[in-house]
């Protein structure tokens, strides 16, 4: 079967690319975890089981994999990459078009449309990072990571919708109150606000050569999903110093520009000035160099930095602060007048002083990228330029400096608007069987995530951590139990769990092992979870629980019913009859001795609370 599956995948790729070719590096079982970047759509040819990771679990999976659902034949799905499992089989990562996202084996699908494939190794740490971003960002960020492995990508959760931020830029009441303009040379007429069109076909100009941008235009240039290509993504590059900048790296950045030539007979003069400007301002020396090149061009011939403009000899303005006007002379005079006011009487003073001013005016105010400088997400009142394309213009220049330096270090912080990201935890995908349960128990304060922001739904949970969560349902003040002594050899006073375990022992919810140990650190099983819950309801809440004497119906329904431990059987029967658990494998298994996952715990608490088994206090 393994051989047949490999041949099937090769045939699929042959159809896609129009030629017969082999991908031995991708199809081999020794390359588990490799990713084939290839997005498109496919049709499910026969009903296919979807799993949370490549493979069906156990040794045939690159990561913990659980069955999610079955996708019906004929369903059209969208995929963004393919990945191997440990058995040499290849799986599509489905991102939309199905009830849930997950992995489907390639042999069950037929490609309809696709992009050109390229192979990269699976990077577990980077894939973990991607969980903090919406699915629509993932393919682009993987491509960037492959080319720039030292770049760091961070999300900026805006807390507002993209629509609301666009509305701050676009005025629906008066065209002249719109804050963004678009060049009249733009080829897309939809980008011009139709309200600015005059009777003769011309447009009202916001400033010479620019008219008011339409709402569609502003939306498109503010939408991060339109700005994730290799060149455009540089508009999100952080401008602050990150500590990885080096003189050698700066030389690579300024190579083939006037900054590489120095001045005054010192070839490293600009290099030294920029590094010192970084030290004093907090801006990245790389960003400082990029900003200078963006403002002055690669040749650096502007009169603003010549030092010999008539009336302003000896003054320099490398960042073009205050350089505005309708003529070149006006621009030069205004810019150099600002330089004179600031005391920038040398190249070095101008570069250091300008970097400080730039940092104070923008970076220190939270506008730490060209995007955030151009689009003030707070109230649209503090923006570097009215040109809606300004951030992309700067990004293009910055990209030209970095594209030949793939080993450079840079941080890219990408806005994530509210409508793009509605997960309760980054690693809890929308539409999973446990999604609503996790959201519910988090909101109720019963069960939360880890300090890094993750929930880890497929991770197991310890016995003491479950008791801590259960104690929260009681609403009791557990401080009174901090000094209680209980006959559990491994329960240590002063630990985060002790009060909860002592409370549970005193109330008859837990009893510990026959050995006298509680089992601190042991993974809790499904039947142990149910037993603790049963005792909580029966002995602590004093519920009148009646268990039918005849289990024959349940024994027939669940194939592994006989595997339930004697101490837990009554509790499991109660749980099944009250809807606390619903069984695994389409309801055919109790799986009493399986370790309970965090997702299962969330679902059990959800079922208990929603079915009235437990009332939160």
N, C-alpha and C positions, 0 to 999 in steps of 0.2 A: 504493500500500500504506500509506503514511503516513496518508492521509486515512481509510482504512478502520479502521486501528488506533485512531485518535482516537475515531471514532464508537463502536467496540466498548467502549472504556473508559467513555464517557459513558453507554452503555446499562447497563453494569454498575452504575454509581453510581445510575442512575435506579431500578433494581430495589432497590438497597440502601435508598435514601431514600424510595422510594414516589412520587417525582415526577420529571418530566423536567426536568433542569437542565443547564447547561453549566459547564465549569471551564476557561475559556480561559487563565487564568493558569497552570494546571497542565499543560495538554495541549500548549502551544506549545513548539516547539523552542528558542525563545529563553530558556526557563526551565529549562534543563538543571540537574539537581542539586536541584530543589525536592523536598521530601518531603511526602507526604500521610499524616498520622498517622491510620491506620485499621487496626485490628487485627481478626483474626477467623480463620475457616477457609475453605478453598476446595478444590475438587476439580479435579485435573488432567484436562482433557477429552481432550487428545491428548498423546502423549509430548512432553515439553518439556526442552530443554537448560538446565541450570543453570549460571550464570556467577558469578564471584566479585564482580562489580560490575555495575551497570546497563549493558546493552549487550553486544555481542559482541566488544568490543576495538577498538583503533584510534580513529578519529574518532567512532565511535558509542558511546563509553563516557565516563561522567563521571570515571572513575578507571581505573587499570590493571585490565583484566578478562580472566580466563582461563576456559576451559571446565572445569567441575568434573565433571559427571555428567549423565546423562539420567534424568529422573523419569518413571516409567511412568504411562500413562493410568489413571485411576481412583484414583490415590494421593490421600489427604486430607492437606493440608498446613496449617500454621498460619503466619500472617504477622503482622507488627507495623507495617509501613508500606509505602508505595509510593514509587517514585522515578523521575524521568525520566532518560533518557540524552541524548546530544547530537543524536539524530535525531528527537526528539519522541515516542519510544515510552516506555511506562510499564511498570515492573517491580515485582513483588511481592518484598519481602524475606522469605524463608522462614526461620523460626526453629526449627521442629520438625516432626516427622511425615515427614521425608524423611531420606535417609541422611546428607546434609550440609546445612549452611546456606548460603544464597546467594541468587541472584536468578533469578526465572522471569518471562518476559514475560506481561503480563496477558491477552493474547489466547488463551492456552492454558489459562486457569483460569476456573472458575465459582465465584463467592462463595456460600458456604453461610450463614455468620454473619459479622456485622461490627459495628463501632462507628461512631459518627458521624464522618465525615471532617473534618479541618481541615488547611489547607495552611501550611507554613512553609518558608523557604529552607533549603537544605542548608548546614550549617555544618561545613566540613571539619575544623577544629581541634577542635570539640566531638565530632564522630564519632570522631576519633582518641582523644580522652579516654575515650570510652565503651568502647574496647577493653580498658580496665583493669577493667571491671565485667562481671559475668555477663550473659548476654543477657536474663534475666528482669528486669533493672533498667532496660534501655534506654528503653522506651517512657515510663516515668514520668519519667526524668531528662530526656528530650527535652522533655516537657511543662513541666517546671520551668524548663529553660533558656530556653524560649520566653517564659515570663512574667517570669523573673528573670535576665536576660542577664548580670548582674554576679556572680551566685553562682558559687562555685567548688565543684566536686564532687570528692571524693577517696575512694579505697577504703581501708579499714582491713582488711588481711589478718589475720584472727584467728589462723590457724595451728591452730585447733581446729575440731571439728565443732559444729554447733548443738546436736546431741543431747547432746554431752558438757557443754556449757555449761548446758543446761537441767537436766541431772542434778546440777549443783552447787547449783541452786536448789531442786530437788524431792527430798525424801527418800523413798526407796522402803521404808525400814525403819520409820519413825515419822512419822505425819502431823504431829505437833507440831514435828518438826525441819525441816519445809519452811520456806524463808525468804521466800516470797512469799504475800501475802494478796490477796483480791478482795472488793470491797464486796458485802454481802448484798443490795443493791438491784439488782445486775446481773441482767439478764433471761435470761442463758444458764446453765441449770442444769449444763451440762457443764463450766463453769468452776469449780464447787465440788468440792473433793476428796470423793468419796463416803465415804472413811474418816472424814470429819469429821461425817457425818450421824448424828444421835442417834435413839433409839427414838421420840421424839415428833415427828420430822420436822424439828426445828431442827438447826442446825449449830454445832459447837464454834467459838467465836469466838477468832480470833488476837488481836484487840483489838476494842474496841467498834465494832460495825457491820461487821466484816470477818471472813471465815472463810478457811481455808487454800485456796490456789489449787490446782487440779488440774494434772497434768502437761500436759494439752492446753492449758489456759489459759496456763501459763507459756510453752510452746512458741510459741503464737500471738502473744504479746506480745513475745517475743524475736526472732521471725523477721523480719529486715529486709524480706523480700519482702511482708510485710503492712503495712509502715510507710512505703511510698513515695508515698502520695497527697500532694497538695499541702499539706494541713494536717499530717499525721502526720510527714512527712519532717523537720519542724523539730525533732523530738526528736534528730536527728543534728547539729544546728547547733553549730559550735564556739563555745566561750565565751571563748576567749582573744582578745586584741587582735590585729588584723591590719594596723593602720596606715592603713586606709581610712576609719576613723570620723571624722566631722566634727560640729561643733556643729549645723549645719543638719540633718544626718542624724538626730542625736539628738533635735532638736526635733520632727522628723516622727514619730519613734518614740513620744515621750511625749505627743503631741498628744491632747487630750481626756482626759487623766488628771491627777491631782493634782500630778504632777511638773512639768507645764507651767505651774502657777500660782506656783511658787516659794514663798518664805516670808520673813518679816521685811521685807516691803516690796520685796524684790528678786525680780522674776519669773524671773530666770535663776539663782537661788540653787541649785536642784537640778541644773540643767544644769551649772553650774560644779563642783559637788561631784562629780557623776558622772564628768565628764571627768577631774578630778584623781584620782578613785578608779581610773580606768582607767590613768592614768599610773603610779600607785604600785603597783598590784596586778598589772598585766599582763592583767587581764580586759578584754574589750571593753566600752566604755561602753554599747553597745547591749545587751549581755547583762546588764550591771549594772542598767540601767533595766528590762529585761524581768523580771529576777529580783525586783526590788523590787515591780513591779506584780503579779507572780504571787503574792507573799507578802502584799501589803498591799491588793490590789484597786485598781481604777481611781480610787476616791474617797479612799483612804488615811485611813480613819477609825478604824483600830485604835488601841487604847490603848497598843500597843507603840511607836508613833511619835508619840504626842501630847505627850509630855514632861511630862504633869501627872498621871500615875497616882499615887495616894496611896502614899506611902512611897518612891516612886522618881522623884520630880519631877526633871526635867532629864536623864533618861536615855532613850536611844532604841535600838531594835533593828529595823533595817529589813529584815534577812534572817531574822528569827525564830529565830536560833540559841538553842537551849535552851528554846524555847517549847513545852512539852509539859504535859499534865495532863488530868484528867478533867472539869474545869470551866474556864470562861473565866478566873476569877480565878487559878486555879492556873497556867494557861498564861501569863497576863500577868506574874504574879510570878516564875515561873521564867525567862521570857524577859528580863525587866528586871533580874533578879538577875545574869544572865549579862552583860547590857550594863554593869552597874555594875562587875562584876569586870574586864571588858575596858577600862573607862574611857571608854565611849562617852557622854560627857556633852554632846554636841551632835549635831545632825543630820549635820553634816559629818564628825565623828569616827566616827559610827556607819556612815555610807555607805563611807568610806574603809577603816575597820578591818574592817567586815564583808566588803568585797570582797577584802581581803587574806586574811582567814581562809578565805573560800570558795575562793579560788585555791589557797591552801596545802593545804587539806584534800582538794581534788578535782582541779582542773585540773593542778596540778604532779605529781599522782600518776597522770597519764595518763587521768583520767576527765573528758575535755574536752567532754562533751555530756550532755544530760539522760538519754539512753539509757545511756551508760557510767556515769553516777552511779547509776542505778537498777539496772543489771546489771553487777556487777564481774566481768569476764571472766577475771580472774586466778584468783581462788579464792572469789568470792562472799562475801567477809568484810567488805568496806568499801562499804556501799551507803547511799544517801541516804534511801531509804524502803522499807518492806516492801510497800506498795501496788504491785501489779504494773502498774497503770495510771498510776503517778506521772509517768513520762516523757511519756506522751501528754497528760496534763493540762497539763503545762508547755508542751509543743509547741503545744497549741491556743491557749494564751495568747500565746505568742511569735508564732505565725502571725497572730493578730489584730492584732499591732503591725506586721507586715511586709507583709500582704496588700495594703495600699494604698500601699506604697512599693516598687514593682517595680524601681526603679533602685538600691536599696540593695545594699551589698556584704556578703556572708556566705559563710563556708566551711561546707560540709556534708560531713562525713566519715562514710561508711556502712560498717558492718562487712560483710565478705565471709567467710563461714564456709567451711571446707575443702571441704564437700560441694557447695558452689555453684560453686566455682572450681578447676578442676583443669587449667587450661591451663599448658603449659610457658612460653609467652610470651603476653602479653595479645592480640597480634594473630595468634596461631596458633589458629584455632578448632578445636574438637574435631570429629573426623570428616572432616577434609579429607584429600586423597590424600597430603599430605606431613606430616600431624600426627605420626605415629609416628616418621617419619624425623628430624624436627627434634628431638623429645624424645630420641631415641636418641643423635644426635651431640652434643647438649648434655651429656647425662649422661656420654658418653665423653670429653668435653673436647676434641673435635675442632673443633667449630664452634659459636659462641655468638652472642649478640645484641649490641645496641648499648647505649651507656651509659644511654639513657633507658628501658631495659627491653624495648624492642621487638625483634622479629626481622626484620620487613619481608620476608616470604617472596617477594613478587613483585618485589623490588628486584634489580637486577643486581649482579654482584660483579667487582671488578677482578682483573687477572692476578696482581698481587702478593699480594692477600688470599687468593686460592685457594692460592698456594704456601705462605703462612703456615699455612693449615689443613692442607695436605698434610704439611708438615714435622712437625706435631704427631703424625701417625700413626707417624712413624719412631721417636719416643722419644729422638732424639739430643739431646745438649747442643749447641746451636747457637752457644754463646758463642765457640767456637774460630773461627767463620767471621766474626765481627764485623769483623776487620781484614784478611780475605782480599781480594785485589784480583781483580776479574773484569772482562772486557772488555765490559761493558754500560754504554753511555754515560749512561743515565738512572738507574742504580742508585746511590743516594747513601748513603755510610757514615753511620752514626749514626741512621738512620731505623728505625722499628719493623719494617720488612720486610727490611732489608738482609741480616741473617744468614741468613734463610730463603732468600732469592733466591740468595745466594752459595753456600749449601749445595746448593741444587737445581742450580745451574750446574756446580759441581764434581763432582756425582754423575751428571751427564748427563741429569737430569730435564728441564731447560729449556735452550734454546739461544739464545733471543732472535731478533729479526727479522734479515733480511739486511742491514738498515741499520746494525746494531750496537747498536740500542736493545732494551731488554727489553720496553718498552711499559708503563711505570709509569703507572697511572691508566686504561689502556685496559680496557674491559669485556671479559671473557673469553667466548669463544664455546664452544658445546658441543663442537665438534671439538678445540679447544685443550685443554679440560678432559680429554677422553678421551686426547689425545696425552700430556699430562703424566702422567696416571695410568698409561698403558701403559709409558712409559719408567721410571716409578717401579718398576713390577713387574718389568720385563724387565732394566733396566740397574742399578737400585739393589738390588732384592731378589733379582736373579739367578734369576728364575723361568724355567722351561723352557717357553716359550710357542711353540706351533706354530700357524701360521695356514694354513688350507686354501687351496690355490692357486685354487680356483674359487669366485668370488663370485656366481655366477648366481642362486642361490636367494635371497640377500639382495637382489640387484638387482631381483628380481621382487616381493619383499615390501615394499620401501620405495621409494615413488614418486620420492623426491628423492635416491636413492643416488648418482647421477651427479654431484651437486653437492658431494660430499665432496672436499676438497682432496687433492692427491696425497700430500702429506706425512702426512696424517691417516688415509688409507684403511685401512691395516693396523691401526691402533689402533682405529678405529671397528668394524671387523670383529671384532676381539678383544672389544670391549666388548659388542657385540650377542650374540655367541656365549657369553660368560661371564655374562650377566645383569647387567652393570654398568649398561646403559641398556636401556630397553624400547621406545623410540620414542614419538613424539607422535601426536596425532590418531588415537587408538585403534590405535596401533602401525603406522600407515601411512607415517609420516615420520620421518626421522632428524633433520631440521632442523639440519644441521651448523654453519651459520653464524649461527644465532640466538644472541643473547646469553643466557648461562645465568643463570637466576634463583637466588636464594639457596635457595628451596625445592627446585629441581632439584639443586643442589649437595648439599644435605642428603640427598636421596634417593639420589644416586650414591654418596656415602660409605656410607650405610646398606646399599645393595646390595653394595658392595665388601666391607664387613666381615662382613655376614651370610652372604654366599656364599663366604667364605673366600679371596677374592681378595687382601685385605689383612688382616694380623694386627697389631693394635695392640701397640706395645711400650712 
